[in-house]
Amino acid sequence: MQKLSFLFISFLFYYISFAQNPTYFKGKYVFPVKPDSGKIVLTGNMGEIRPNHFHCGLDIADKEGEPIHSIYKGYISRIKASTFGYGNVIYVTHPETEHVSVYAHLSDFSPRIRRYIREKQYEQESFEVEIFPSVEELPVTTKEIIGYLGNTGGSYGPHLHFEIRTIADFVLNPQFFYDIQKDNIPPKLFQIAISPLSSESRIESRYQIYRATPLATKEGWSILKPISAYGLVGLEGITWDMAQGATSTYATTKARLRVDGKEIFSFHIDHFPMYELYGMNLHINYKLLKQTGSNFQRFYQVDGNRLGIYKGNGKILVEDGKSYNLELDLEDVNGNFKTLFLTLEGKKPSFINNSKLITSAILSQDTDENTLIIKARYLKGSEGNIDLILSDNKQESLPIAYIQGNEAVYLYDLRKGVPLKIKSANIEMPFRKQMIPSGTNYTYKDPFMEVYFPNGALADTSYLDFSAKSSHFYIGKVYEPLIWDAEVKYNHKKNAIIELKKAFIQSERSKYTFSDLNDSTFTIKTGYLNDLKITRDDTPPTIRLIRKTPQKLVFQIGDYGSGIANFKAYLNGKFILMEYENKNAMIWTDPLTTETLSGEFELKVFDKVGNVQTYKIAL
């Protein structure tokens, strides 16, 4: 037992001290592109905010076809040929260092690996394959050429996407392993925001996200005028980094926030687990992203954020009559940093006497985390108020929080109880949202749908809309990110008006096909909260011959409905491989085929609901 404990402690010490300590490996790993030249052009680095995720590695620009080298000895543990995502990608496991290196968007594999993957493609009769070779099948040596730089998958210019992960699938920052792209330019700060974090919070006397543009100074940036605030608030900002001679922008990888000289928060984007990749939507203010299109990084930690890159929670409790001096350091991977200086002045809001106002109409109701926001038109001179009818039939009257133009704004902390109805002097409306708890598996049910939220799908307790009509159903709201997929089981027998055998679900961001479709229900999984429309698709894909030579056929394929699912090609009844590039919708016969194509050629293209188009030609 003592020996086992000693071995475990030794392994743990190794893992903590070395496997996740990049400086230990400096000089051990060669660079994957031009390892002997030192001429490196980075077009992206780890931690950049991309749509719905953090960028997990380095983007290294070079000409298409440039050889790609394994950074260290090991074996290929995963390999995929695809036209989406990482495109053609190789994963090399390095047992000695307990790391995995990733090489994505390859134009091609090295001849030895290409032969291996071709064999699997013909076995499966599919261009798209994913293989997990054994330790003995594809060993590699340090600096061995394993592929060639390209533009396959979700790439829009020739480059290598390169990652280093632990065997536990934590992404590590590759720049810590190499002395590359050194510079002395600190990050830029373009705009800041102060956000309210409770129903009692105010910024400049309102419950609002207050935005300001900082003034550049020698030390960094400054907000010259103090910002009045009250209650719990958080600081956010738009920031990125630059480098000498580079046209690309990069991630600001470190931040430190001090209040009156005391550090209350920091983040360092140097590692995070791949399974929390979409937690990036909690690192930024997702609501501001949807409203403005800009990524405001939070310099405080919200509930449910499990990225593990933070120290402290960063939330600032502002009290009446007190001043708070904030200093925010923004730092890049090379240690260059500048500081933002700003002051918050505590100012308690004064509530308005309802007896002099009458609410003539409730204009809107919305939620922001646990705060219910009610806006109503008002008239002066008579009595009136807003009342909430709670689930236990108790009634709570709300004071006016503040007046904005010709609207009265009311705020309520939903943690006190979820209302059933909202009443004014002359109108009553139901509270339309359903409370969905976090931290547990939860299923919402109504006569038309069941929506299953697994533990961790929502960062915090959320208040969502659910509705169903004949051709679409709604799960919202749009400002609420899903960290993991929700599963929707929909009763189409009660509410659908179209035949579902040739139908799919269309949303603003994605298309979904049904699983478990039967006479009464279907199921889909969705990563977004939004309007989901049931859409009929009776139109088969299109096929157009673009070019024909004795050794090669090139086609353009497309589908304007559910999308391309698969394709198969045959020459004289025998399967022949076609390669596919979805960005230009081109497919072409196996480029390794040197023999003249002769006989009856047939191409079949299938969409995601089963429509098929066939093209035949005699060669």
Disulfide bonds with the S-S distance in Angstrom:
none
